Amino acid sequence: MLINIIAAKCVGIGATPVTVEVDINKGIGIHLVGLADASVRESLLRTITALQAAGYHVPGRKIVINLAPADMHKKGGGYDLPIALGIIAASAQEELPLLGDYLVMGELGLDGSVRDIPGALPLAELAASLGLRGCILPYGSALEAAEVPTVEVYAVRSLQEALRVLRGGELATDLLAGNCRSCPGGAEEALPRGQVMDFADIVGQGTAKRGLEVAAAGSHNVIMVGAPGSGKSSLARALAGILPPMDRKEALVVSKIYSVAGKGVMRKGLMRTRPFRSPHYSSSMAAMLGGGSGDNVMPGEVSLAQSGVLFLDEYMQMPKALSEALRGPLEDRTVSISRLRSKVVYPASFMLVAAANPCPCGYYGEGDRCNCSPGARHGYFGKLSGPVLDRIDVQLWLHSVSPELLVRHEKEESSAEVAARVLQARDIQAERFRDEDISVNAEMNNSQLRRYCLLDRNCEALLEKLMKRSGFSARAYTRIIKMARTIADLEGAPEISVAHISEAAGYRFLDKII
């Protein structure tokens, strides 16, 4: 008897259907075909043990299990549950009339329990696109997909609960993910609460705070250069506290990335907090950009920081090849990972926040404390290439806070006050780009720039003067205009003025040094 069960495989942040075909006929042995890797082939013994633990037997006949299409690699333990259900149905141990109506995925334990799998959110979206009634997923994984409309997402903890849904004879609404209570823990938060700084707790650095406010309002890239202890890391962590919550469109993309990466399980609904990723400067290329074999490519830090912040401390210590590899994601807002027979594209629209010392000893510009030679300083700062610097809109030089200011510690503006202005500016941008596929000023292309950033003659004259005097590149020119548009949004101004252009250009002082 031939039984077909619909499963799936994640490719990028989407999913493609996989049909699990189970046939029981004359002969002996269990045969698994369909380009399955070792983790899938090992599932047979695990599945057989789980079936026996649940009170079912494995027929002493020839069992052929095919994972179609045969030319696509299958990986992971998520095919355990559909294989087990296929054996039960094909051997007529249970009548499962609803088996063809649901997408089924899950890893089995030896006791018949169902364990979590990555990619539940893309799986639920695939079930909706295929016109299926719903999907049956492990409990923790199904909670991620609780907000996917038009499909029933069942959260099961055991093989018996999956059978209960598929028999169709009894009500199983208590297993719907939307009715399940959210589990503790959840997807990774932007930063643990104890690590989120408040601008009010950071003494001084008013210029840097203003620069970060502008960057947060338009999702612009930032680099902070300053001596050790000047507050670079604290300001970067305070940035997480002034970013607005994600809208549904942003939350859906971020949740899918974390779901595929296996970092979003045991959480009900979509992620709402913007990611804050802070990888070490010694991270590998694959860890930063994403990697893997064949079409089993996992997202890297640039994708995990989607719609959020990628904080790179000690930026000058990064390998040159790694820092240069960020050029593409910073410009294209995506990262393409190509293999011999496959290509996977992940979103990578993030705010880069880099922090660096001004020289090897770290104290250049702090009186006579620096003991580096001019050649050493030039070589150290030369690691920041012009093409990368072109893509960084806000360039800040931080000096150590004076002892007098530290002792007095006058009241500073809180993150809540700054966040209110940032949210207002983001709302203006959301309205501006409601018919576009972008949401912030930093993502504008050239045609959108001409449409939404009209300049009067005074602004054009100032930009021409700045280009000639400072030698800005064409990319820097467009980024100054984007920054000016963000500064105008913070003020609620409908048009860009000379003052906005001047402030935006003032944040590009490093272009004159490198």
Salt bridges, closest charged atoms under 4 A:
ASP80 OD2 - ARG46 NE 2.64
GLU94 OE2 - ARG167 NH2 2.98
GLU125 OE1 - LYS256 NZ 2.95
GLU147 OE1 - ARG248 NH1 3.06
GLU147 OE1 - ARG272 NH2 3.37
GLU152 OE1 - ARG133 NE 3.53
GLU170 OE1 - ARG164 NE 3.70
GLU170 OE2 - ARG167 NH1 3.96
ASP174 OD1 - ARG164 NH2 2.51
GLU188 OE2 - LYS263 NZ 3.90
GLU188 OE1 - ARG277 NH1 2.57
GLU213 OE2 - ARG210 NH1 3.93
GLU213 OE2 - ARG421 NE 2.74
GLU250 OE1 - ARG274 NH2 3.07
ASP295 OD1 - LYS9 NZ 3.46
GLU301 OE1 - ARG277 NE 2.76
GLU324 OE2 - LYS320 NZ 3.86
GLU324 OE1 - ARG327 NH2 2.42
GLU331 OE1 - ARG391 NE 3.72
GLU331 OE1 - ARG475 NE 3.06
GLU331 OE1 - ARG479 NH2 3.49
GLU366 OE2 - HIS399 ND1 3.15
ASP390 OD2 - ARG475 NH1 3.80
ASP393 OD2 - HIS220 ND1 2.92
ASP393 OD1 - ARG479 NH1 3.02
ASP393 OD1 - ARG508 NH1 3.93
GLU410 OE2 - ARG408 NE 3.59
GLU412 OE1 - LYS209 NZ 3.19
GLU413 OE2 - ARG421 NH1 2.62
GLU431 OE2 - ARG434 NH1 2.70
GLU436 OE2 - ARG451 NH1 2.53
GLU464 OE2 - LYS468 NZ 3.26
ASP489 OD1 - ARG432 NH2 2.68
ASP489 OD1 - ARG485 NH2 3.11
GLU491 OE1 - HIS500 NE2 2.84
GLU503 OE2 - ARG210 NE 2.84
ASP511 OD2 - ARG508 NE 3.15
